[in-house]
Amino acid sequence: MNESLSMELVRFGYPSRPLFCDLSLVLPGGEFVGVLGPNGAGKTTLLKLLSGTERPQSGAVLAGGRALRDLPARERARLLAVVPQESHVLFPFSVLEVVLMGRFPHLGILGMERSGDERRALECLAEVGMDQAAGRALNTLSSGERQRVLIARALAQEPRILLLDEPTTFLDLKHQLRIYEILSKLNRERRLSILTISHDLNLAARYCRQLWLLQDGRLLARGAPEEVLTPELIRLAYGADVEVARDPRFGTPFIIPYPFQEAGGAS
């Protein structure tokens, strides 16, 4: 199966609010896409449709040309993995135990772990710099550390596509940068297809090769960061006036917001 994930003429909405109408998108194999847009634009719903958590009311979500809904659960789990914003663990599972949960699509017929599963889980922890914490309880870690463990759990599935729902929410700057550096390395070295929702336009511009900008269920723009992050499109999506400069080190767009102007001109 090739590694593309796509939506074709998808319609989806809620009883009180239609959302997507004939939306078509493609996440090509090996791409790193950031999904942007204000609150309520449909970003998380888009991720749920692409992961199979929600089903479109019409149209199709395709994985390698096959309908995602037709894939058996284990095959789907070997194709794509989802990293949520936060995971609330009620029981004191160790970090290693949590990552081993990601091995379920590779377990034998009796669902028993093998020695190779633990080795692979430890390798995934090492990829995110958390192998020294394997024996610690997940609920003793900081938010940034827990997020890295959740990425390791997703990697343990050995997916070809990684979907992330605002992975840097509630994290400080150091941990935000670390998460994006990990994702960038996985994309480069593993050729892992990555789609991440982001509220940070500057981080998305620096690390993602393609951006999708949503507003009220509509795709306003998609393309390279410099094509999507223009003052006109940002004003249309967010209702905010900005200046778009050039990051002097990375050469990517850098967004500088102007003070919000209330009606009548008061700031």
C-alpha positions, 0 to 999 in steps of 0.5 A: 500500500502506498502511504498517501492519505486523502479525502474525496468530496467529504461532507460532514457536520453536526445537527446544529452546524454543517462543517465540511462540504465536498472537501478534498485533500491529499497528505502525500507520502513523506510530507510534513503538513501543518493544519492551521485555523482559528478555534472552531475551524474544523481542525480536530474534526478533520483529524478525526475523519482522517484517522477514522474516528469519525466517518464522513456523511458522504464522500470517502477517506482513502488510505493508499487508494483504499477506503479507510473504513474497510481496513481491518483494525490492525492493518489501520493501526500499522498504517497510521497512529494518532497522538492526542493533545493529552492522555489522562492515565488513571492507573500508575502504568510505567512509561515502558508499559504505556509504549508497549500498548502501541505494539498491539497491531504486531502481537501474535494471535494470543495477544502476547508480547514477545522479547522483540516488542520490549526491545522495539518499545525501548528503541522508540523511547530512545528516539524521543529521548525518554529511554532513561524514564522507562521504569517511571510511572507516566503520571509522575512526568511533566507535560512535555515528557508525557507528550514525548512518551505518547509519540513513542507509543505511536511510533511503537505501532510502526506506522507510516503516517502520524497524526497529531492533535496540537502536540505542543498545547500547554508546553513551554517553549523549550518543550515545544521546540523539542517536540517539533525537532523530534517530528522533523527528524522522524519525517526526514530520517524515517520518511514518516508522513506527518500531519499536525494541528497547530495554533503556533503559526511561527513554529508551523512555518519553520518546521512544516513543508506544507500548510493547510489553512481552515476557516469554518470548515472551508479550506482557505489555502494550502501550499508552502508556508510563504504561500499560505502565511500572507497578511491577507489570508491571516486576516481572513482566517483569524480576523487579525492584522499582522506583518509577515517578516522573514526569519533571519536564521531559517528564512521562513515566514515570521508573523508579527501581530499588530495590536487588536483594534476595537470598533471606533479605533481604540486599541 
